[in-house]
């Protein structure tokens, strides 16, 4: 490996199905059970999903210790699932190393935040779109036979909205806003009109893709670069690569990285089903077995990664494994079907930058979505990795988070190394698909096994052909 700054993980947090926190995540991994449950979001249906277990109330004390009580209420009223899950996971990530919260603040612009999301604020957009549609219908019905009255209404509204700020800007702004609200309320009463359709919730813009990262920066008082890397299933790997590069380039000492996705929603489930990658028979479709499809899931994972030597000198303890390199490539060919060349290039890049040969890999976590793509993935990997590699496939455990799935899988791998054991997966060796068994037979099944010697790999393949391969080694 090239002589470069070593990276360590110094904190992590998880929100996942059946797992409100990372400790429950660790405990549930040891059981080898699936965490999926019936959806019924369309009324009766056959879908299983991974619904995150989360209560913002669990973090109320932490928030109110640091902010005025109104801040907690604002988060509860204005933030949607992805932002709240990321907030919870971030607060958890501060718990493994006492004092790290203060250090992230002290670093100033040398601490960054990169938290992505694959799907964004789906529930908020859906709910406000429905409200807009219904409001537009009421509006059209009320004014359709009164075009002259509508013109008069709009003229009065324009006069109300033309009020300008005068004098002191701060006090003047509030005065103008209050006066506009008063006049517009009188206008509605005068005409007996329904609320205009443009009165949708401002939560539509409060919950854009960078909001989870922005909220973490505000709650953590982190003043360095903050943004949302969005790369579908590869989002966490892309965020981790950018974080490692920023630290190694000297642009940052520490980076909060993460991924967060909304809870399963009819729009998401229906889209996955129409893309022909979703199982709809009411049964857990484990990877590498029947190849019937994956299951939608939501939640978050957040890590604090940092310059290893710098943090160790301050007394902080690294967790899990040492991330050595992340290879990122694009297939540049198809929106959903991976090529063989793109993932292989990401693997080669990661191994090369890590200074690790394929023969030194002891375990590998698959993207494995329980679709025919599992066979293609194993065909590709069998040409790269030795037969001795023990492979894991975990989307049958917690489902498929669009951006957070890879983060959960990588966290499970790192937690396994801490425990000295590869956690079980929810399928038996007798269920392995014959075509896949002919390619590779070294898989972790429902009894788990001891951790093999050597380094570890993790591959994610995102929609749009974005591949991320993480190579790590034990401390």
Order of alpha helices (4+ residues) and beta strands (2+ residues): beta-alpha-beta-beta-alpha-alpha-alpha-alpha-beta-alpha-alpha-alpha-alpha-alpha-beta-alpha-beta-alpha-beta-beta-alpha-beta-alpha-beta-alpha-beta-alpha-beta-alpha-beta-alpha-beta-beta-beta
